Amino acid sequence: MADNPSRLSVPDVRAAVKRVQTEGERLVGRVRRDTEALVARSRRQVVSELLRTTRRVQADVRDRAERVLHELERRRAQISATLENQAGGLVETVSRRLNFASGAGVKDLQKRLAGLEQRVGRLASVRNVPTPEEVADLRKRIAELELRLDAFVRRGETPEGHREKPLPGA
């Protein structure tokens, strides 16, 4: 597990959940063995003790699971906020570049957009955190920017309306 509990990764959380599950199974096995040893005692006393032990184990497992789920939700929100900030920065960069669009600039922006779209896709699949709606919204925003860039290139214009020489193949 990571040295800093506020920096838990999904594999760390999964490992923690697996440890809790293993510990729970071990405790249930121990309770079962203890129960068999106590069968000689009064059945009522044994059942009562077994029930108390089972409830304690169940409460402990539930508390640990709730803590893990809370941490996962906090991490999801944190990663979503980071993705939103990155997308906002991308929109600002593209907007600034549109004011000075040239053939080379447009190609450079198209490459960057494609790379960022791939990065967003990888982050979404690797961390499995953003909701499908968030990913769809990011892709929609990227597609809109690509359409705007294509329109400028086809018209041979800059955003201010000045004509440029048409690009070869445009």
N, C-alpha and C positions, 0 to 999 in steps of 0.2 A: 504494500500500500504506500502511497506517496507520503513524504515527510510532512507536508502541509495539508491538513484535512480540508481546507477550503479549496484545494486544487484537485479534488477527486476526479479521476477520469472514469469513463463508462466501464472500462475493463476493471478498474479498481473497485467500483461499486458492485459489479457482477461478482467479483471475487469475494467481497465482503458478504454479499447475500448468500453465496455458496457456503462460506464459512459458518454463517448463522444457521443455514439449513443443516449442515453437517453436525454442528453442535446440538441443534434441536433433535436430530435423529439419534445422536449419541445419548442425549439425556433421556429420550423416550426408551431407548434400549436399556439404560441403567434402571429406569423406573420399572420396566418390565421384569428385569432380573430381581430387583429388590422386592417386587410384588410376589414373585414366585417364592422368595425366601420367607416372606411374611405370611404365606398362606396358612401356616400352622397357627398363627394368631387368630384372633376373632375376625371373622369375615367383615363385619361391620366396621371395625377399626381399620382394617386393611383398605377397604374400599374408600373410606373417608380420607385416609392419608394419601391414597393414590389420586383421588380427585383433587385434593389441595395441591399436590405436586404438579399434576397435569395443568391445572389452572395457572400456577406460577410460570411454568414453562411456556404455556400458550401466551400469557401476557408479555413475557420477555421477548418472545419471537415477534409478536405483533408490534411492540414498541420499536424494536430494531428495524423491522420492515418499514414502519412509518417514517423513521428517521432517514432511511435510505431513499424512500420515495420523495420525501421533502427535499433532500439534497439533489436528487435527479431533476425535480421541477425547477429548483433554483438555478441549476446549471443550464437547463433548457432555456430559461428566460435570459440568462446572461449571454448565451451563444446567439440567441435570436436578436438581442440588442446589438451585439457586435456585427452581425450580418446586416442589420438595418443601417448602422453607421457606415459600414463599408459601401453599401449600395448608395447611400446619400453622397458619399465622397465621389463615387463613380459618376453620379448624375452631375455633380458640380464640375468635375473634370471635363466631362463630355460637353457640358454647356459652355464652359470657357473655350474649349477647342472649337466649337461650332462657330464662334465669332471670327476665327482665323482659318476657316476650312480651306485646305488646298488638296491637290491630288495626293501628295505624300502624307499629309496630315490625316486625310480620310482613311487611307489604307492603314496607317498606324493605329488610328482609333478603332477600326474594324478588327484588327488583330487583338488589340487590348480587350475589346468587348468579348470576343470569342474566348480569350484566355480567362477573363473574369467569369464568364458564364460557366465554363468548365470548372473553375475553382469553386463557384457556388454549388454546382452539382456535386462535386467531390465532397465538399464540406457537409452538404445535406445527407449524402449517403454514408459517409464515414462516421459522422457523429450521430446520425439518425435523430436529429433534434428538431429542425424546423418543421412546421406543419406543411402539408401539401399546398395549402392556400398561400403561405408565405413564399414558398419556392415559385409557385405559379405567378404571384405578383411580381417578383424579381425578374422572372423571365419575360413577363409582359412589358415591364419597363425597359428592359434591354432591347426587346424587339421594336418597341416604339422609337427608341433612339436610332436603331439601325435603319428603320424606315425613313426617318428624318435625314440621316446621312445620305442614304441612297437618293432621296429626292434632290438634295443639294448637288450631288455629283451629276445626276441626269440633267439637271437644268444648267449646270456649269455656273452656279451662283454661290455667293457667300451669304451668310444670314442677313447681311445688310442690304442685299439685293444687287450687288455689283456683279457684272458678268465676268467670267474668267474664260480662258480658252478651254474648250471641252477636253476632257481627259480621253486618251486613247481607249477605245473599247467601251466608252460610257454611252 
